[in-house]
Amino acid sequence: MKVLTKGKYYGEKKMELDNKGIILSEYDYLTSRTDWHYHENPYFMYIIEGQVYDVNKHRKTNCSSGSLLLHNWNESHYNSKESNLARGFHIEFERTWYERKKLNVDLWEGSQTIENPMMHHLLGKIYFEFKCQDPYSELSIDLLLLQLCETTQNEQLLAYDNTPPWVSSLKEILHSDNDDMLNLSSLSNELGVHPVHLSRTIPRYFSATLGDYIRQRKIKSALMYLLDPKLSLTEIAYLCHFADQSHFSKTFKLYLGKTPKVFRAQLLG
């Protein structure tokens, strides 16, 4: 079993930034299938382009563009490349960083796919600063990483909570792109939960109101499409179910702090 040490991944490294115990890197994935291995440190992997499979002893995960995975350091796995081109962005945490930030790394168990759109937003902001690297990027990355880890730990704590079964069903509906279901009445009927109870408890399990979560999900999808230079902003607005490009731009800026045009220009260089 191979052990990949700090900052090491299969593929060709395109960029790297060592930020005081955090290693951010971008790689082109070249190997059709890696060896079984595990990593010295926990890390996030975001698929920027292409499609890969991530396989561990428990499951095989199809990771297309826009997928975000969290890997713990003791999870053995391998990856297979399923497209001609594949590229990923990694955020790796040395365990001493957790000690300095007083975070409980023991909550990070196994490997998991991250669906929470707010975490995708945070990762998008981190990737922007990684590509930008101006005099303010180091501080911005440090603060964003802390938010990302705190959100991750809140997600893990909720997993240990007595979460009612309808929460998982609701997450599946919200991520299904079935806009016909995205109203309180339809969700109440589908889940068998009173609409008043839904409206009161959704913020507890989703850290957002229903409307806010739906908007967050749309922006999460937009982040992936913005990395494709062949798509216009109008096309992306349509794919993400916005009324028009203006509405898309205003909503994107609300969550990411920049218009999609500015955000894309920096990422694509």
N, C-alpha and C positions, 0 to 999 in steps of 0.2 A: 504493500500500500504506500503510495507516494504522499508525502506531506509537502504542500506548497507553503513556503515561508513568506514572511512579510512582503507584500507588494508583488508576488509572483502569480501569474495566471498563464494559461495556455493561449498562445496566439502571438501577435505582433503588437508591442506596445506603441501607441501613437502619442500619448501625453501622460504625464504623471505629476502629481503635486503632493508633497509630504507636508502636512499641516499639523505639526505638533501632536503626533500620535495618531493622526488620521491620514491614510493614504488614498488619494483619489486618482483613478487611472482610467484611460480609455484604450481598449484593445480591439484590433481586428481579429476575429476568430478564424483561424486557417485550418485547423485540424478537423477532419471529418468525424473523428471520435477520440476523445481523450481517454487516458487511463483512469481507472478507479483511483480516487485521491480524496484527501480532505485538507482543509486550510488551517494554518496556525492561528488565525484570528477570524472572528465573525465579520461578515461583510454583506452589503447589499449589492445586487447585480441588476442593472436595468438594461434591457435589450433595446438598443437604439435603432438597429437595422437588422432585417433578416429574421430567421427562425431557427431556434435550437430546441433540443429536448434536454431537460435536466432530469437525471435518473438517480434515485437513491434506493435504499433497500425497501422502502415503503410504497413509492409511487413514481410514475413517469409523468412529468409536467411538460406540456407543450407551451413553449415560450416564444410568442411572436413579438413583433415590434410593439413597444409600450409595456411589456411585462416587467414586473418588479418582484424580485425574490429576495428573501432574507435567508442567509445560510449561517448556521452556528459553526464554530470551529471544529466540532467533533463529529460532524455529519459527513460520512463518506458518500461520494457520488461520482458520476461521470457525465459528460456532455457530448451530444452529437449534433453536428451542424446539418440542418435540413434545407439550406438555401445556398446559392452560390456565394453570396456575400452575407456576412453576419458581423455585427459590431456591438460591443457592450461597454457600459460605464460602471465602474466599481467604486464603492465606498467601504474601505476596510478600517476596522477599529482595533488598535492595540488595547489589550485589556487594562493596561495602566491608565488609559484615558478614562475608563469608567470610574476608576478609583478616584481620580482627580475631580471628576464631575459628580461624584457621589451617586452614581447610577448602579442599579442592581443587574449585572449582566446575567445572573443565574435565571432570570425570567426568559431569556432568549433561548428557547429549546428547539432543537431540530431545525428543519427547513420549512419555509412556508411561502406561499404566494401572497403578496400584499395587494389588496383590492381597495383599501381606504383611499379615496381620491385626494384627501388633504395631504397624505404622505407622498403621493405622486406630485402634488403641487410643490411641496418642500424640496423634493428631489429635483424637480425642474429648475427651481431657483438655485439650488446648489450647482447643478450642471451649467447654468448660465454663468455663475461666478467662476467656475472652473475654466470655462472657455474665455471669459473676459480677463481675469487676473489683473485688475487694475489695483491702485493702492488701497482700495477699500475691500477687496475681495476676501482677504484672509480673515478679517473680523466678521464679515458677512457670513462666510462659510462656517466659522466657529459657532455663531449664534443659530444658524439654520440647522446644523448638525445636532445641536442640543435639543432643538424643537423636534427634530426627526426622531431622536432616541426617546424623548419623553412621550411622544405620541405612540411609538412602538410599545413602550412599557405599559401605557394605558390600555392599549389593545390587548396585551397579554393578560393584564389584570382582569379585564372584562371576560376573557376566555375562562378564567377560573370562577367567575361569578355564576350565579344560577340564572343564566340567560334563558328566557322562554324560547320554545322551539320556533315561534313565528318570526323571530329576529333573523334567523338564517334564511327562512323563506322570503322575507322581505328583501334581504340583500340580493338574493338571486333575481328577484323581480326588478330591482333598481338597476342591476347590471345587465339586464337582458335586452336593452334598447327597445322595449315594448312601451312606447309612449302612451298608448291607449290605457295602460294600467296606472299611469302616474298621476292619480288623484286620490284623495282620501277615501271617497266613497267606494271606488273600485278595489282599492287595497283592503279596506275593511271587509268587504264581501269575500274577497279571495282568501284572506287570512283568518276570517272568522273572529276578528277582534273589533270591539266597538271603536268607532272613529275618535271618540273623546279620549279613550285610553291610548290609542295610537299616537295622537297628537301630543299627549302628555309625556309618553315614555320614549318616543323616538330620539329626542335629544340626549337621553341618558346613554343609549347604545350606539348612537351615530355621531355624537358630539356636534350636532347640527340639527336645525329644523328640516322637515322633509323637503321643502323648496330649496333650501340652501344645499342640501346634500345632492339633489338632482343637478343643480347648476355646477357643483364641484365635479360631479361625474362627467358632465359634458366637457369641462375644461381638461380633465384628465385625458379624455380621448383626443382632444385638440393638440395636446403636447406631442403625442405620437405623430399625428398628421403633419405638424409643423416641421418635422425633421425630413419630410419628403418634399424636395424642391419642385417636384412636378405638379404639386397641388397648389392651386391658388387659394387665397384667403376666402374667397366666395365659396369655393368648393368645400373647404374645410368647415365653414359655417353650416353648409347644407348637410354634410356628413355627420355633424355633431348635433343636428336638429335645432339649430338656432333659427330665429325668424328671418334674419338677414345678417350681412357682414357687420353692420354697425352694432347690432345687439351683441354679436360675438365679440367684437373688439372691446366694447365697454365691459362685458362680463369678464373677459380674460384679464383686462387691466385691473379689475377689482380684486382678483385673487392672486395674480402674479406681479402686479405693480408696474407692468409695462404692457404696451400694446403688442399684439401678436406679430405685427410687422417688425418692431424693434427687437423683440425676443428672437424671432427667426433670423434676422440679419446677423445677430451676434453668434448664434449657434452654427450657422452655415458659413460664417466667415466672409 
